[in-house]
Structure formats: structure tokens, C-alpha cells
Amino acid sequence: MASTTPRGPVAARTVIEVVRLSTGYLRDRGSPSARLDSELLVGHAVGLSRLDLYLQYDRPLSDPELDRVRELLRRRGRGEPVAHLVGCREFFGRSFRVTPAVLVPRPETETLVDRALRAARERDGEVRIADLGTGSGCIGCTLAAELGQSSVLGCDVSPEALAVAAENAAALGVASRVLLVEGGWEKGLVADLDLVVSNPPYVTTAELEGLPRDLGFEPRVALDGGVDGLEAYRVIFPAVAERCPGARWIGVEVDSRRAGLVADMARSVWPDATVAVANDLAGLPRVVEVRP
């Protein structure tokens, strides 16, 4: 640099120095994953993968590269999600486009995909799936990519979210089997569905104020589940029962603290069904699944 005076969060020159100082900067600002965040942001700023960062650890960074790193760190330091800053997030082994219009895909949602895949593979031939509140399309597009003989109907109230889902469907080569429609939960329900999946909003309205800063940058409509966090399930379950009498598996992601309540709601709608709760990899109740 032309001056030895630090200009923001990072004043180092080599890749490893920048990663080290970036980690400290983000840790001081409350990031729970400061090292990973710094690696992803530095790599994005200079066009290197995480592996290449360490293969080129002594590579000097140019002033423009350092400026890009500083800007990303400042934004992350204010709480902006890393996925928004780099524009993508890995989910079920695939990269998904992410913008502030969609909920950032999270590892616990992979449990819902895994359970849906198990149910789908019990059936021979084409599987027809509805993804209610599709957002980025991470659930529906993953199911389409994993199940060659499948078609997915994804719905969302946000046209901006649907545009992101369409990008992801095209990037994964499943656009011809993923139909996206704008509208509420019922819009994605047709009579001949086999599976219905959804990761609806399940945070209570009161809890929104105490969430980590990252979530403040994500769409409120994808988070706010009403006074008790159960509003979406009250709509989804009766709608599926009425409109999709042939559906043989329904799976929804839940807040682990309210899994029992959601399971009871499902039993009240389908009194003769098999209702179960599946745990995520952390051992927390994460998916309520119904077999009518």
C-alpha cells in the first residue's frame, strides 16, 4: 500500500495475514464463525477457493483486492449474512444463489430433504412434489436434482424469491421439471401430488426482536410464524388434506421446541394417519412427517 496507516479492518498484505486479522476483526464484532467467515470473504474478494487460499497463503494482495476485503468485512461486521455477501450458499452438496429476497439455506433443512427423498424412493415411476414457500428453491430444486423421475411445483408469495428459485433451477439443470408459481400456500396444491414439503416461517413474532443480527437481513415474511409460531401450519395442513387427498407423505420443518404441537395439529387433521417426528443431525426434533 502507498501508506503504512491502516485503512479499516485489514492492513495486512498476504493472504494468510489477511485471513488471520480478518478473523480477529469479525470475532470482536460477534461472529460465531469468524474464521470460516473470513476465509469465505477473503476468498470471494480475491477469486480463490478456501483450498486455494492455503495453497497460496503467502500470495500478496493488491490494493484493489484489499479494498474489496475491507468492504466485505465492514458489512459482515454489521451483521450482514456471509451468503448475501458472496451471493451463494451450499446446500445438500450444491451451490445455491442467495439474495436478501430469500431465506439463507441452513443445514438443518437438509433433514427435510433427506426424509422426503426416503419417502419418494418408496415409489416407482414419476413422483409429483409440491414445495410450499419455496424461497431460494433449495428444497424443491434439490429434490428434482436427486430424483430423475420427478416434477416439482414450487410456490411463493414473493416474486423476487421466485426469480432466485428460477435461477437455481436453471443452474442445476432442472428447470424443465420445476414449475414456479406466485401465491400463498394453497397455490402450490393440486390433486395429483404424491409428496408435499414445506419449510414455513415458525419464529414467533415476539421472538423476532431477539434473533441474531444475521436474521435481520433476511425476509421477515419467511420467518414470522405469528403469535405462537404455528400460523402457517394451521393453513397448510387443512389445505393439503382438502386439495390433495392422494398425497401419501407430507413433511414440514419445525422449531424443535414446538415439534410436539405441530405433530398434534397434524393428528387432528389426519386422525388415522401415521405422524412422526424426525431429528436433525444435532439430535433436535426438526421434521414432522405425515403418512395419511
Secondary structure as GFF3:
##gff-version 3
##sequence-region A 1 292
A	DSSP	alpha_helix	15	28	.	.	.	ID=ss1
A	DSSP	alpha_helix	34	46	.	.	.	ID=ss2
A	DSSP	alpha_helix	50	55	.	.	.	ID=ss3
A	DSSP	alpha_helix	63	77	.	.	.	ID=ss4
A	DSSP	alpha_helix	82	86	.	.	.	ID=ss5
A	DSSP	beta_strand	88	91	.	.	.	ID=ss6
A	DSSP	beta_strand	94	97	.	.	.	ID=ss7
A	DSSP	three_ten_helix	107	109	.	.	.	ID=ss8
A	DSSP	alpha_helix	110	120	.	.	.	ID=ss9
A	DSSP	beta_strand	127	132	.	.	.	ID=ss10
A	DSSP	alpha_helix	138	146	.	.	.	ID=ss11
A	DSSP	beta_strand	150	156	.	.	.	ID=ss12
A	DSSP	alpha_helix	159	171	.	.	.	ID=ss13
A	DSSP	three_ten_helix	175	177	.	.	.	ID=ss14
A	DSSP	beta_strand	178	182	.	.	.	ID=ss15
A	DSSP	three_ten_helix	185	188	.	.	.	ID=ss16
A	DSSP	beta_strand	195	198	.	.	.	ID=ss17
A	DSSP	three_ten_helix	206	210	.	.	.	ID=ss18
A	DSSP	three_ten_helix	213	217	.	.	.	ID=ss19
A	DSSP	three_ten_helix	220	222	.	.	.	ID=ss20
A	DSSP	alpha_helix	231	243	.	.	.	ID=ss21
A	DSSP	beta_strand	249	253	.	.	.	ID=ss22
A	DSSP	three_ten_helix	256	258	.	.	.	ID=ss23
A	DSSP	alpha_helix	259	269	.	.	.	ID=ss24
A	DSSP	beta_strand	274	279	.	.	.	ID=ss25
A	DSSP	beta_strand	285	291	.	.	.	ID=ss26
###
